[in-house]
Amino acid sequence: MGLIRAQWILDDDRGPMGNGAVHVESGQVVQVVFGEASLRSLASQLGSEVLDLGEGILCPGLVNAHAHLELTGLGGRLSGSGLFADWIADLLRERAQCSQEDLRGAVEQGAEALLSSGCTCVGEISSLGVSSEWAVHTEMAARLYHECLDAGQPDRTGSAIEDLEQRLAATDVPGAISPHAPYSVSPSLGAQLATMASQRDLPVTVHWAESEEEQEYLLHGRGPLAEHLGPSPLRSGLDLLEDAGLLGPRTSLVHGNLPSPGDPERLAASGTSLIHCPGSHRFFGREPFALDDFRRAGVNLALGTDSLASNSALDMRVEMALMRQDYPGLDPLEVWRMATVGSARAIGMQGQVGCLAPGARADLVLLEVESNQSRALLDELTAGCPVVSTLSLAGRPFVISPPATSSNGASMRGL
């Protein structure tokens, strides 16, 4: 694609910068240059025209670190009020009523919604294998996590591992695994999955500390979840994950709504990332997220949408806007980085997506903005849900046909 210019370029380190261009070759970012003299010199050196996109800010695509696209069809069918165990039961019941065709369509619909909001990479949880079919042919960047659980019952561990091995072998998409949660994965299964991840260098993601009912079961062996699971380990979820060997730089934990004192420091020391899902957090009416505790500890923070079974939109712009509403003192550039480089690191794709660094995928998004100052631009990007006007995936123009409209009215046009 050569040199792509826009009114503004979102530099990874400095924020919005004017009079720049992105040099793209073979689907990857080669470099970002600023200044008229540098642009003319590079264009002459390459012997190519400059594609000028005009007004707007050219950014790397957003990265959704945690999604369940298979559940897109459940949007509006579940309530976040009441017991978390009841929500799980309702989800399983509603999902069971969906045909394979319904589920395939849901994955495609969810992916299209993400693209229409400027999200070009997703960490997708495959529970039923339907997402695996989509991941083979999608032009999006994707980290496909195969979910595994045995409901804490050792007699189911062997079959859970066997099923996981079959799913990993059934697709050419690079593998990743998702031990569902400390309450639904027995210590034996957790240890075997940790060994598998270590030996094969597989990224790992785990739901952790999501609800009070989870804590009540794990620590005390009582509550609504105890009725459906095996004997409680009577230990914290983080202790179980650490004992299994599941913590580390290749691992991300999702939610973390109820950390115990010292948990953020343990995550930081191990290099484990934490994925926060603001929309899902609001859906369930959770207590305020302990953002400051994780930030002070130095934990890598990422953002995700979760699914439409527990959110109103699959839109990373909305997730950033919710963060800004919940934490108005946050630097908007920090929020942007949570939705890009932080999320990329969380899913093991640091330097590959969510940035304009040399060698990264040329996933480029032009967003419509009105401001002419750096700080105001960052406010628009993270709090205003700006319209996506152009999009490319790995340097190739991408158009959703017919043109999609997001929940915020964002339309798409191809480069």
N, C-alpha and C positions, 0 to 999 in steps of 0.2 A: 504493500500500500504506500510505501515511501513516507513522505512527511505530511502529517496531519496537524493542521493549525486550528486554533480557536481563540476567541477573545480572551479567555482565561484557561489556564492549565492548573490542575490541583497537584502541586508538587508534594511528594510524599513527606518531606521534612519541613518545608517552609510554608505550606498551605497554598492558597490561591496566588498565582503569579500571572502577570499579563505578558503579552507579546511572546508567546512560546509555541513550540510544536513538538509532537511526539514522532520519533523516527521508528517506523514499523517495517520489519522484513520477516517473511516466512512465518507469519502469525505471532511473532514475538516483538516485544519492545526492545529496541536497540539502545536508544538514548532519548533524553528529553533536553531540548535546547531552548535558551531564552535570548532575546535581543535580536534586533533586525540584522545586524552584521553577521551574527552566528547563523541565523536562518538562511541568509543569502549564500553564505559560504558553504553550508552543508548541502543546500539545494543544488548548487553548482557542482559540488563534488560528486553528488549522487546522479546528477544529470536527470533529475526528475522534477515534475511540477509539484507545487505545494497544494494539497487539498485543503482549502480554507472553509471551515464549517461555520464561520461567522460568529454571531453572538451566542453567548452561553459559556458554560465552564465544562471543559473536557476532563473527565475523571476516570479512574479505574473502576470497573464494575464492583458493586457491593457483594459481600460474601455472607451468606446465611449459614451460620455454623451449626444450626440444628433445625431440622424439619422432618415431618412425617407426611410426605406428599400422598402416600396411599390413603390418607384420611381426609383428603380435600373434600370429598363428597359428603362428609359429615357436618359441614359448615351449617350452623344454626340449629342443629338437631340435639345438642346437649346443653345442659345447664352447669354453670360453675358453682352454683350454690349447693349447700348440703355436703354430705360426706364425700371425701375423695374416693373411698372404696365404691360408693354408689356410682360415681362418675366413671370409674373403670368398668364396672359391670354394664353400665349403659353403653359405653363405647364398644365393648365386645359384642353386645347384642345388636347394636346398629350396624357394626361392621359385618357381622355374620349375614345380614340381610342384603349385602352388596354382592353382585355377581363379579366374576373375574373381569368381565367387560367394563362394569362400573368402576372397578378399582383401577384398571388401566387408564380409562378416561380421566379419573380423578388425578392420577399422577401427571398426565399431560396438562390438565387444566391448572394444577398447582404450579408446574414449571413455567407455564405461560404467564401466570400471575406474577411470579418472581421476576421474569424477564421484563415484563411491562413496567416494573418498578425500578429497573436499573440493576437488578441483582443478576450476576452472571455466573455465580458459583454457589453450590449448596452442599452442606453435609447432610445427606439423606439417610434416614433409618429405614431399612428394608425389613419389615416384619414378616411379610407373606411372600416375598420373592417377586412381587409385581414391579417394584422399583428397579430390580435388576434388569428386567427387560427394557425399561426406559433408558437406563444408564448406558446400555450398549450403543444406542444410536443417537443420544442427545448431543447437541453441539455445545451445551453448557459444560463448564468444568464441574465435576461432581466427585465428592468423596462418599462412597457407598458403604455404609455400615450395616453388616448383617447382624440382626438382633438374635440374642441367645439367652435362654432362661430355663430353669427347671423348677420354678416356684418353691425353691428351698428344699426340694425333696430329692435326696440322693439317688433314689431308684429311677429317677428320670434323667440323671446326669449323662449317662452313656448315650441315650437316644438324642439328647440335645447336642452333644458334641458331634455325633454322626450326621445329624441334619445340617449342622453348620458346615461341616466339611463338604457335604454334597453341594451346598449353595455356593461356597467359595470356589469349588471346582467347576460349577456350571456356567460361569461367566468369565469373559476375558477382562472385565473391568478390574483394576487393581483392588485387592481385598482390604477390608477393614472390619472390625468387629465391635459389637455393642452388647456387652453383658448388661442386661436390662437395668437392674438396680440392685443394691445390696440386699434388699428384702426379697427379691425374686430369683436370686442366684445363690446357690449353696456355696459354702466355703470350698468344697471340692471342685465345683464347676469354675468358680472364680480363679482358683489356682491353675487349673488346666488351661483356661483361656489366657491367663497371664503368660504361661509358658509358651503357648502358641504364638502370642503377639510378640514375645521377645525373640523367639527362634526365627520368625518370619518377618520381623520388623513391620508389624501391622499396627496402624493407628487404632486407638481405642476410644470409645465414648461411653459414658455411664450416667444414667439419671441418679442424682444424689440429693438427699436432704430436701425433697420436694414438698413434703407435707408433714403435719403433726402426727397423722396416723402412721406414717412410715416410722417416725421416731418412737412412737408409743410401742409399736410392734418390736422393733429392733432392740430397744433398751429394756423393755418391761414384759414383752411377750403377751400383750393384751391389745384390745381395740379391734375395730372392724376388719383390719387386714389379717388378724390372727385366725379368723374363721376360715380363711381360704389358703393359708400357707402352712408349711411345716413348723416344727418347733423353733422358737426364736433363738438366735445366737446370744441374746442378751448382751450385745455389744453395739457400739456405734457403727454406722455405715462406713465412716472413714477408716476406722480401725480394721474393718473387714476388708476393705479395698487395699489398704496398705499391707496387711498380712498376706493377702493373695498375691501381692506383687504387681498390682494393677496401676499404681500411681507412677507418674514419670512424665517426661517431656512428650511422649507420644500419646498421652492420655488427656482427654477433656472430660470434665464433669459438667452436667447440665442441671441448672436451677440453683442449687445451693441456697435455698431459701431459709434454712434453719441451721446455720453453722454453730458449732460449739466454740467456746473460747479456745483459741490456739489453732483452730482448723485452718483459717486463712494462711497462717504462717507455715503450717505443714504442707499446704498446697504449693506455696511459693518455694519452699525448700526442695520439693520434689520436682519442680518444673511443670506441674500439672496446671492446665488451663481451666478456667471456669466460664461457662456459657450462660448468660442471663437472657431470659425471654420476657421482655417487658409486657407484651400484649397478653401472654398467657398468665403472667403474674397478676395482671388486672382482672382477667377473666375469672380467676378463682378468688379474688378479693384478698390476696395474701397481705401479711404484714409487710412494712417497708423492707426492701432488699438491703442487706448489710453492705452496700457498695463501699463505703469508706473503710470498713475493716479489710476488705479484699485489696483495695487500692493501697492502703498503708503497708500491707504485707508484701506488696509487689507481685501479686498474682496477675498473670496475663488474662485480661477480660475480653470476652467476645460476645456477640449478640446473635440471637436466632429468633425465628418466628414460632417455633413449635408447629402445631397443626391447626387446621380450622376446627378441629374438635375442641380446641381450647383457645381459640383466638378469633378475631373478627376479620382479619385480613392477612394475606401472605405478602407483606410489603415491608421491606427493610427500611424504607424511608419513615414509615410509621413507627417502627421500633426505635429508631433514633429520636424521633419527635417525642415519644413517650419518655425516653431517658431524659431529654431536656426538660420536660414538664415535671418529672419526678425529682430531678436534681438540677434546679435552675442555675446553680453555681458552677456546674461542670464546664470546662473549656470545650467549646464545640469541636475543636480539632481532635480532642481526646475521644469524644463520642464518635466522630467519623472513623477514627482509627480502630475503635472497638468493632465497627461494622466492616472493616476492611482488613488491615494487617493483623489485628488481634484475632479476628475470626479465621483468617488464613493460617495463622500459627496454631490455633486450636485444633484445626482439622489436618494438620500436618502438611500444609501446602504453602508454607511461608516462602516468600520470594517468587512464587509461581503465579499467584492471583492476588487481587486486592491492592496492587501497587503498580507503579510505572517504572519499576527498576529494570535495568538491563536483564534480558532473559525471561522476564515474566510474560505470561500470555497477554496478547494484545486484546484484552477485553475492555473496550472503551465505551464510555457513556457520555453523551453530551446532555447536560441538564440546563433548562431555561432558568435564568436568573435575572433580577432587575438591579441588583446592587452594583456599586463600582468601588467598594472598599473591601479589603480582605476580611475583616471581622464580620461585616454585614453579610458577605458571601457565605461564610461558614455558618452563620445563623440561618440563612436560607436553606443551605444544604441539609442541615441537621434538624431544623425545626419547622420548615415550611413545606415539606414534601414537593419539591420542584418537579415540573413536568420533564419526562424523558423524551427528548426530541430525536436523538439518533443513538444507535447502538451497533457495536460490532463484537463478534465472538472470534477470538484467535485471529484477529485482523480481517475477518470476512464480514461484509455487511449482513445484518440479520434483520428480517422483517417478520413479524407475526401477522399471519394472514387468516382472516381479515384483521385489520389493525385492532389491537386489544386496548381496552380501557381499564385502568386499575380502579380500586375503590376510591381513589382520590381524583379520578378524571384524567390521569396521565396517559397520553396517547403516544404511540410509537411510529416513527418513520425511519426507513432504512437509510444508511449512509449513501 
